[in-house]
């Protein structure tokens, strides 16, 4: 970002999808990089699943979303001018063919909003722990195995001479990754069709597709909306304006304006406050290499909620990343 700020033309954008997007986006904005935008393909991916459920193009369904990255809810899901969220919440087929399958019908009815799939960790922490222990590995372990398997299969290939074969290897392992998404934590398989990739056919593009969509909207001059992680600026009235949030934004005339969500339910607002406090302090801890601030951030996170565990996590993180972050204070 420093190089972009120094050398790029005015108006250059940086799209960050480095996880955890919430903390990274907060840190970048706190450092003064106002041209950065956090992106995630989870919200757009879920909308795409709903579009396939209704037999429509992905762009036909839009959503009003509020919260933080990996901690967000759809307030509305619109199709042909109608809010279809109430029918999605009670549609058995939606719970069979979309990522709503991770959640019990009772919870969806209780919430009255469509949750991001990562909210499973917050609504069912005891299930997550049980399922991970039963599986014997975390998602990180699974991704490591997949990456190592793909690298091993790629090792003897020359991309310049064997491009098509390399692409087949990538497609195979990426398909395994997609099929295993959230499986260790939820005990539920997505049941998605086998993943395929054709370099000559259009697709939604994942993370890159989100960034390219922003560029397309801005360059075409049309008015449109996207879900991005940006400064709050009053989108939710119980957070600071400088807090980064994941919300639906209106993009027009070169500006990205977050929509307002004035009536966030108290239970969701309380969870957002707690996790945003963690992100805010976590970003400052990373910027200043401050161990005590990192411990405080972790201690107040709903999934940690323990001083002793926070100390262990902070020390483990600092130790594992010492080669990249250097020495920390405190």
MOURNOR-V610926 format. One line per field, one symbol per residue. phi: phi as a letter, one per 40 degrees, with the letter a starting at -180 (. if undefined). psi: psi as a letter, one per 40 degrees, with the letter a starting at -180 (. if undefined). burial: + if it has 16 or more other C-alpha atoms within 10 Angstrom, else -. Layout:
# MOURNOR-V610926
phi: ???
psi: ???
burial: ???
This chain:
# MOURNOR-V610926
phi: .cccccbccdgcbbbbbcccddcccccccccgccccbcbaccccccccccccccgbcdccbbbcbbhbcgabbccabbbfgbccddcccbcdccccbbccccbcdccccccgbcccdccdcccbcccdcccccccgaccdccccccccccccccdcbbdcbbdccdcccddcccccccccdgccccgbccgccdcbbbcbbcacgfddcccccdccccccgccabacbcaddfgdbcbbcccccbbacbcbafgbbbcccbcbcddccccccdcccdcccccccccccfbccccccccdccdcbfaccccccccccccccbdcbbgcbcg
psi: dddddddiiheiihhhfhihddddddddddeegeeihhiieddddddddddddefiidedhiihiiaihegiihdihhhfehhedddddehdddedeieeeeiidddddddeihiideeddddfdddddddddddeiidddddddddddddddedeihdddfdddddddddddddddddeheddddehidfiihhihheeiiieebddddddddddddddeihaiihihiidfedheeiidehhihihihhifeihhhihgeghiddddddddddddddddddddddefhdddddddddehdecfhddddddddddddddedddeaiii.
burial: +---+-------+++++---++++++++++--+-+++++++++++++++++------+--+++++++++++++++++++---+++--++----++-+++++++----+---++++++++++------++-++-----++--++--++--+---+-----------+--++++++++++++++++++++++----------------+--++-++--++------++++++++++++--+---++++++++++---++++++--+----+-++--++++++++++++--+++++++++++++--------++-++---+------------
